[in-house]
Amino acid sequence: MVLSSTVFSPSALARDSFKICWSIYVGWMPWAFGAEQGIVKKWADKYDIEIDVVQINDYIESINQYSVGGFDACTMTNMDALTIPAAGGVDSTALVVGDFSNGNDGVVLKGQDTLAAIKGQTVNLVELSVSHYLLARGLDTVGLSEADLQVVNTSDADMVAVYGTDEVTAVVTWNPLLSEI
């Protein structure tokens, strides 16, 4: 189970304009929908504030930009909220929107139908993300560890294209990218 959250920095709490960033994940698509349909603006107008919702094409980069103050809020998993911004000394408040993975994340192997077949392969994923955690947990269930394969850090923005190459045989990713693979 993965919960998504929008994390706010303390400095964002007493202002009248805010920048929120999000990246591609099915559980965070409502931010784009809300911005495109005027829902975010409607609520911002009601409270006499401005909210700028910005899509960042790379998940880890969105968290990094939030962590250095480029955004007041960012969509990220609880696991990542407790590590990346916190490691940089950023105190954050999580607004949790219940989002359960339940099939939104997956390990994909070309021409294989068991996870044990991943042994010895190169695996593309967003390093240190929920995908990395999913892989570690999955490997444990088949008696393998990360030492049995090679992880290649790959931006989520590149995952679908990378999987389409002959060289890449295994990826770990999330929807909607997973559904395109």
N, C-alpha and C positions, 0 to 999 in steps of 0.2 A: 504494500500500500504506500502510495506517495501522496503527500498533501502538498498542494501548491500554496504559496503565500505571496502576498505583496508586502514587501518590507519597506518601512518608512524610517528615515533618519530622524532623530529628535529635532533637528533644526527645521524640519518640514512642518512641525506641528503648529507654529504660531505665525504663519505667513498667509499671503492672499494669492500667491501663484505657485504652482507646482509643476514639476516635470516628472512624468512617470514613464519608465521604459519597460518594454516587454519583449520577449523573443518567441519564436514559433514553437508552440506546444499546444495541443488540442485544448487543454484545460485553461489556457490563457487567451484563447481566441476571443472570448467575450470582451476583452479590452479593446480589440480592434473594432469589433462590431459596435460596441458602445460609443466609441469615438466617431466612427463613420456614420452612424445613424443619429448622432446628435444627443444621445442619452447622457454622455459624460458632460457635455456643455449645458444641458438642461439642469442637471444637478449643480454644476458649478455656478451657473447663473443664480439659482435659488439661494445659494449661500454667499453670493457676491465674491467668488474666487475665480481664478483661471486655472485650468488643468490642461497641460499639453501631454498627450499620450503619444509616445514615440516607439516605433518598432526598431529593435536592434537585431540585425541578422545573425548574430553569434551569441549564443547563450552565455558563455563564460565572460565574453566581452561586456555584455549588459551588466553583469554583476560587478565586474571590474570598474566600469564607468560609474555605477552607483557608489561603489566603495571609495572612490576618489572625489565624490561630491558632484559629479556631472548630472546626477538625477536625484530627486527627492525620494523616489520610490522605485522599486524594481520587482518584477515577478521572478520568483525563484522557489526551489523546493525548500522545505524546512531544513533539510540536511545541509544544503548549501548556505542557507542564511546563518546557520550556526558555525560555519567554518570560514568562508571567504571574507565577508565583511568584518566578522569578529576578529579574524586574524590580523586584519589591517587596523584594528582599534576602533571600528565603527560600531557604535551602539545603535541597535535597530529595534523597531517594534514591528511585530508580524501581525498582519491582518490575514487570518487564515480563511481561505475559501476552500471548503472541503472538496478535494479532487482526488479520487482514487485511481491509481494506475489501472488495475484490473484489466490488463490486456493492452494498455496504451504504450507499454515498453516491451522490447523484445530483442532476442539474439537471433540473427539471420545468418545461416551458412549456405553458401552456394553448393548445390548437389549433395547435401548431407541432411539427414533427418534425425540425428541424435546429437546432443550437446557434447558427448564424449569425443566426437569426431573433430572438435575444435583443437585438440592437442596438436601442438607444433605449428599452428597457423598464426598468421598475423591478423590481429583484430583491430578494426578501426572503431573508435568511440570518442566521446567527449570525456577526456581524462578527468578524474576526480568528481564526476557528476553522478547522478542517480544511475546512469547507464553503467558506469564503472562498478558501482555497488551491486547492481543486478548481476553483472558478469561474475563478480567475486562470489556472490551467494550461489549462483548457478554452478560455477566450477566446483564449489564445495560439495554439491549434491552428487557429482559424478567422480569424486575422488581426485580432482585436479586442483591446481592453484595457478595463479598468474605466472609463476615460474615456468609453467608448461606451454606458454605461448608468448607472443610478442604483441604488446599493446602499442597502437599508433594513435596519438592524440590528433583528432580530426574535428574541425569545426562543424557544428550542426548545419551550418549554412552550406557546407560542401558534401554532406553525407550521401545524399541521393546520387549526385554525380560521381563520387568516388566509388560507390557500390557498382555503378554501371561499367566500371573498367574491368578488364580481364585480370588485372593484378590483385584486386581486392576480392577476398573470398569469405570474409566474415565481418559483420558490423553489429554493433549494439546501439540502438537508437529508440526514439519515441515517436508517437503519432503527432502530426500527420505525416512525418517523414517515413515512418514505418509502413504506412499504407501505400506509399509510392514505391517502396522497394518490393 
